Amino acid sequence: AVIVTLNSCSDTSSCVTIIGIATYDQANAINLYPNPNNGMFTVESFENGVITVFDITGKEVLNQQIIAGKTSVLMDNQAKGLYIVRIVCGDVSTTHRVIVD
């Protein structure tokens, strides 16, 4: 409990019991933008990792190390279309669909 006193008045707070602690969802801490893009996009991640890009046939077209914070990814030599992007940072893996326009 906490006692708050102002001038001659006092108030005592009630006690609370903490039954759990919320965990930080690291998968939501990986962002990719803009989407659609012109072949260049940014990945924001909470730690170093690897980005792998696959074309619609499943062929790997890019594999690049990323650093914690922001990393620019350049796919200007790829055709316009839909790509699957897998980002792995530590134990967290996310998959995104990206359109190169």
PyMOL commands that place a pseudoatom at each C-alpha (Angstrom):
pseudoatom trace, name=CA, resn=ALA, resi=1, chain=A, elem=C, hetatm=0, pos=[0.000, 0.000, 0.000]
pseudoatom trace, name=CA, resn=VAL, resi=2, chain=A, elem=C, hetatm=0, pos=[1.020, 3.612, -0.549]
pseudoatom trace, name=CA, resn=ILE, resi=3, chain=A, elem=C, hetatm=0, pos=[0.143, 6.514, 1.728]
pseudoatom trace, name=CA, resn=VAL, resi=4, chain=A, elem=C, hetatm=0, pos=[-0.189, 9.884, -0.010]
pseudoatom trace, name=CA, resn=THR, resi=5, chain=A, elem=C, hetatm=0, pos=[-0.242, 12.984, 2.171]
pseudoatom trace, name=CA, resn=LEU, resi=6, chain=A, elem=C, hetatm=0, pos=[-1.096, 16.507, 1.019]
pseudoatom trace, name=CA, resn=ASN, resi=7, chain=A, elem=C, hetatm=0, pos=[-1.265, 19.230, 3.655]
pseudoatom trace, name=CA, resn=SER, resi=8, chain=A, elem=C, hetatm=0, pos=[-3.051, 17.551, 6.563]
pseudoatom trace, name=CA, resn=CYS, resi=9, chain=A, elem=C, hetatm=0, pos=[-4.965, 14.984, 4.474]
pseudoatom trace, name=CA, resn=SER, resi=10, chain=A, elem=C, hetatm=0, pos=[-3.773, 11.391, 3.895]
pseudoatom trace, name=CA, resn=ASP, resi=11, chain=A, elem=C, hetatm=0, pos=[-5.061, 8.623, 1.674]
pseudoatom trace, name=CA, resn=THR, resi=12, chain=A, elem=C, hetatm=0, pos=[-3.948, 4.996, 1.543]
pseudoatom trace, name=CA, resn=SER, resi=13, chain=A, elem=C, hetatm=0, pos=[-4.091, 3.000, -1.683]
pseudoatom trace, name=CA, resn=SER, resi=14, chain=A, elem=C, hetatm=0, pos=[-5.337, -0.543, -1.836]
pseudoatom trace, name=CA, resn=CYS, resi=15, chain=A, elem=C, hetatm=0, pos=[-2.973, -3.470, -2.450]
pseudoatom trace, name=CA, resn=VAL, resi=16, chain=A, elem=C, hetatm=0, pos=[-2.959, -5.357, -5.735]
pseudoatom trace, name=CA, resn=THR, resi=17, chain=A, elem=C, hetatm=0, pos=[-1.648, -8.776, -6.628]
pseudoatom trace, name=CA, resn=ILE, resi=18, chain=A, elem=C, hetatm=0, pos=[0.245, -9.261, -9.895]
pseudoatom trace, name=CA, resn=ILE, resi=19, chain=A, elem=C, hetatm=0, pos=[-0.584, -12.639, -11.387]
pseudoatom trace, name=CA, resn=GLY, resi=20, chain=A, elem=C, hetatm=0, pos=[1.436, -12.450, -14.587]
pseudoatom trace, name=CA, resn=ILE, resi=21, chain=A, elem=C, hetatm=0, pos=[3.596, -10.372, -16.840]
pseudoatom trace, name=CA, resn=ALA, resi=22, chain=A, elem=C, hetatm=0, pos=[2.748, -9.791, -20.494]
pseudoatom trace, name=CA, resn=THR, resi=23, chain=A, elem=C, hetatm=0, pos=[5.415, -10.896, -22.939]
pseudoatom trace, name=CA, resn=TYR, resi=24, chain=A, elem=C, hetatm=0, pos=[6.701, -8.727, -25.756]
pseudoatom trace, name=CA, resn=ASP, resi=25, chain=A, elem=C, hetatm=0, pos=[5.565, -10.105, -29.120]
pseudoatom trace, name=CA, resn=GLN, resi=26, chain=A, elem=C, hetatm=0, pos=[8.811, -10.084, -31.082]
pseudoatom trace, name=CA, resn=ALA, resi=27, chain=A, elem=C, hetatm=0, pos=[7.129, -11.193, -34.314]
pseudoatom trace, name=CA, resn=ASN, resi=28, chain=A, elem=C, hetatm=0, pos=[5.263, -7.877, -34.351]
pseudoatom trace, name=CA, resn=ALA, resi=29, chain=A, elem=C, hetatm=0, pos=[8.590, -6.093, -33.897]
pseudoatom trace, name=CA, resn=ILE, resi=30, chain=A, elem=C, hetatm=0, pos=[9.605, -7.003, -37.469]
pseudoatom trace, name=CA, resn=ASN, resi=31, chain=A, elem=C, hetatm=0, pos=[8.229, -4.565, -40.038]
pseudoatom trace, name=CA, resn=LEU, resi=32, chain=A, elem=C, hetatm=0, pos=[8.589, -4.364, -43.803]
pseudoatom trace, name=CA, resn=TYR, resi=33, chain=A, elem=C, hetatm=0, pos=[7.605, -1.271, -45.796]
pseudoatom trace, name=CA, resn=PRO, resi=34, chain=A, elem=C, hetatm=0, pos=[6.525, 0.099, -48.211]
pseudoatom trace, name=CA, resn=ASN, resi=35, chain=A, elem=C, hetatm=0, pos=[4.402, -2.582, -49.756]
pseudoatom trace, name=CA, resn=PRO, resi=36, chain=A, elem=C, hetatm=0, pos=[3.828, -2.445, -52.693]
pseudoatom trace, name=CA, resn=ASN, resi=37, chain=A, elem=C, hetatm=0, pos=[7.224, -1.028, -53.619]
pseudoatom trace, name=CA, resn=ASN, resi=38, chain=A, elem=C, hetatm=0, pos=[9.430, -0.334, -56.638]
pseudoatom trace, name=CA, resn=GLY, resi=39, chain=A, elem=C, hetatm=0, pos=[12.011, -2.977, -55.779]
pseudoatom trace, name=CA, resn=MET, resi=40, chain=A, elem=C, hetatm=0, pos=[13.409, -1.195, -52.746]
pseudoatom trace, name=CA, resn=PHE, resi=41, chain=A, elem=C, hetatm=0, pos=[11.986, -1.617, -49.259]
pseudoatom trace, name=CA, resn=THR, resi=42, chain=A, elem=C, hetatm=0, pos=[13.010, -1.304, -45.626]
pseudoatom trace, name=CA, resn=VAL, resi=43, chain=A, elem=C, hetatm=0, pos=[13.045, -3.974, -42.939]
pseudoatom trace, name=CA, resn=GLU, resi=44, chain=A, elem=C, hetatm=0, pos=[12.921, -2.919, -39.287]
pseudoatom trace, name=CA, resn=SER, resi=45, chain=A, elem=C, hetatm=0, pos=[13.952, -5.637, -36.841]
pseudoatom trace, name=CA, resn=PHE, resi=46, chain=A, elem=C, hetatm=0, pos=[14.721, -5.961, -33.149]
pseudoatom trace, name=CA, resn=GLU, resi=47, chain=A, elem=C, hetatm=0, pos=[17.968, -7.883, -33.735]
pseudoatom trace, name=CA, resn=ASN, resi=48, chain=A, elem=C, hetatm=0, pos=[20.328, -9.025, -36.488]
pseudoatom trace, name=CA, resn=GLY, resi=49, chain=A, elem=C, hetatm=0, pos=[18.976, -11.665, -38.843]
pseudoatom trace, name=CA, resn=VAL, resi=50, chain=A, elem=C, hetatm=0, pos=[18.558, -12.895, -42.408]
pseudoatom trace, name=CA, resn=ILE, resi=51, chain=A, elem=C, hetatm=0, pos=[16.044, -11.979, -45.085]
pseudoatom trace, name=CA, resn=THR, resi=52, chain=A, elem=C, hetatm=0, pos=[15.322, -14.478, -47.859]
pseudoatom trace, name=CA, resn=VAL, resi=53, chain=A, elem=C, hetatm=0, pos=[13.144, -13.577, -50.847]
pseudoatom trace, name=CA, resn=PHE, resi=54, chain=A, elem=C, hetatm=0, pos=[11.446, -16.141, -53.083]
pseudoatom trace, name=CA, resn=ASP, resi=55, chain=A, elem=C, hetatm=0, pos=[9.683, -15.564, -56.387]
pseudoatom trace, name=CA, resn=ILE, resi=56, chain=A, elem=C, hetatm=0, pos=[6.230, -16.997, -57.037]
pseudoatom trace, name=CA, resn=THR, resi=57, chain=A, elem=C, hetatm=0, pos=[7.736, -20.300, -58.270]
pseudoatom trace, name=CA, resn=GLY, resi=58, chain=A, elem=C, hetatm=0, pos=[9.610, -20.755, -54.969]
pseudoatom trace, name=CA, resn=LYS, resi=59, chain=A, elem=C, hetatm=0, pos=[13.031, -19.913, -56.384]
pseudoatom trace, name=CA, resn=GLU, resi=60, chain=A, elem=C, hetatm=0, pos=[15.282, -18.022, -53.959]
pseudoatom trace, name=CA, resn=VAL, resi=61, chain=A, elem=C, hetatm=0, pos=[16.129, -14.673, -55.544]
pseudoatom trace, name=CA, resn=LEU, resi=62, chain=A, elem=C, hetatm=0, pos=[17.766, -12.859, -52.609]
pseudoatom trace, name=CA, resn=ASN, resi=63, chain=A, elem=C, hetatm=0, pos=[19.473, -13.751, -49.345]
pseudoatom trace, name=CA, resn=GLN, resi=64, chain=A, elem=C, hetatm=0, pos=[20.770, -10.880, -47.252]
pseudoatom trace, name=CA, resn=GLN, resi=65, chain=A, elem=C, hetatm=0, pos=[21.946, -10.227, -43.711]
pseudoatom trace, name=CA, resn=ILE, resi=66, chain=A, elem=C, hetatm=0, pos=[19.960, -7.585, -41.845]
pseudoatom trace, name=CA, resn=ILE, resi=67, chain=A, elem=C, hetatm=0, pos=[20.980, -5.610, -38.792]
pseudoatom trace, name=CA, resn=ALA, resi=68, chain=A, elem=C, hetatm=0, pos=[18.964, -4.588, -35.762]
pseudoatom trace, name=CA, resn=GLY, resi=69, chain=A, elem=C, hetatm=0, pos=[17.124, -1.379, -36.575]
pseudoatom trace, name=CA, resn=LYS, resi=70, chain=A, elem=C, hetatm=0, pos=[16.574, -0.487, -40.239]
pseudoatom trace, name=CA, resn=THR, resi=71, chain=A, elem=C, hetatm=0, pos=[18.008, -2.299, -43.266]
pseudoatom trace, name=CA, resn=SER, resi=72, chain=A, elem=C, hetatm=0, pos=[17.373, -1.323, -46.895]
pseudoatom trace, name=CA, resn=VAL, resi=73, chain=A, elem=C, hetatm=0, pos=[16.688, -4.182, -49.293]
pseudoatom trace, name=CA, resn=LEU, resi=74, chain=A, elem=C, hetatm=0, pos=[17.183, -3.658, -53.024]
pseudoatom trace, name=CA, resn=MET, resi=75, chain=A, elem=C, hetatm=0, pos=[15.466, -5.924, -55.575]
pseudoatom trace, name=CA, resn=ASP, resi=76, chain=A, elem=C, hetatm=0, pos=[15.716, -3.647, -58.624]
pseudoatom trace, name=CA, resn=ASN, resi=77, chain=A, elem=C, hetatm=0, pos=[16.991, -6.484, -60.830]
pseudoatom trace, name=CA, resn=GLN, resi=78, chain=A, elem=C, hetatm=0, pos=[13.822, -8.551, -60.251]
pseudoatom trace, name=CA, resn=ALA, resi=79, chain=A, elem=C, hetatm=0, pos=[10.709, -8.548, -62.404]
pseudoatom trace, name=CA, resn=LYS, resi=80, chain=A, elem=C, hetatm=0, pos=[7.515, -6.895, -61.206]
pseudoatom trace, name=CA, resn=GLY, resi=81, chain=A, elem=C, hetatm=0, pos=[5.268, -9.268, -59.333]
pseudoatom trace, name=CA, resn=LEU, resi=82, chain=A, elem=C, hetatm=0, pos=[4.554, -11.027, -56.058]
pseudoatom trace, name=CA, resn=TYR, resi=83, chain=A, elem=C, hetatm=0, pos=[7.382, -12.240, -53.813]
pseudoatom trace, name=CA, resn=ILE, resi=84, chain=A, elem=C, hetatm=0, pos=[7.468, -14.165, -50.546]
pseudoatom trace, name=CA, resn=VAL, resi=85, chain=A, elem=C, hetatm=0, pos=[9.831, -12.677, -47.956]
pseudoatom trace, name=CA, resn=ARG, resi=86, chain=A, elem=C, hetatm=0, pos=[11.027, -14.695, -44.953]
pseudoatom trace, name=CA, resn=ILE, resi=87, chain=A, elem=C, hetatm=0, pos=[12.750, -12.802, -42.155]
pseudoatom trace, name=CA, resn=VAL, resi=88, chain=A, elem=C, hetatm=0, pos=[14.526, -14.735, -39.393]
pseudoatom trace, name=CA, resn=CYS, resi=89, chain=A, elem=C, hetatm=0, pos=[15.815, -12.913, -36.302]
pseudoatom trace, name=CA, resn=GLY, resi=90, chain=A, elem=C, hetatm=0, pos=[17.002, -15.273, -33.592]
pseudoatom trace, name=CA, resn=ASP, resi=91, chain=A, elem=C, hetatm=0, pos=[14.168, -17.691, -32.788]
pseudoatom trace, name=CA, resn=VAL, resi=92, chain=A, elem=C, hetatm=0, pos=[11.547, -15.524, -34.529]
pseudoatom trace, name=CA, resn=SER, resi=93, chain=A, elem=C, hetatm=0, pos=[10.588, -16.149, -38.162]
pseudoatom trace, name=CA, resn=THR, resi=94, chain=A, elem=C, hetatm=0, pos=[8.040, -14.083, -40.093]
pseudoatom trace, name=CA, resn=THR, resi=95, chain=A, elem=C, hetatm=0, pos=[6.735, -14.409, -43.641]
pseudoatom trace, name=CA, resn=HIS, resi=96, chain=A, elem=C, hetatm=0, pos=[5.423, -11.542, -45.752]
pseudoatom trace, name=CA, resn=ARG, resi=97, chain=A, elem=C, hetatm=0, pos=[3.968, -11.182, -49.242]
pseudoatom trace, name=CA, resn=VAL, resi=98, chain=A, elem=C, hetatm=0, pos=[5.581, -8.273, -51.105]
pseudoatom trace, name=CA, resn=ILE, resi=99, chain=A, elem=C, hetatm=0, pos=[4.537, -6.719, -54.401]
pseudoatom trace, name=CA, resn=VAL, resi=100, chain=A, elem=C, hetatm=0, pos=[7.215, -5.198, -56.626]
pseudoatom trace, name=CA, resn=ASP, resi=101, chain=A, elem=C, hetatm=0, pos=[5.388, -2.720, -58.826]
for i in range(1, 101): cmd.bond("trace and resi %d" % i, "trace and resi %d" % (i + 1))
show_as sticks, trace
zoom trace
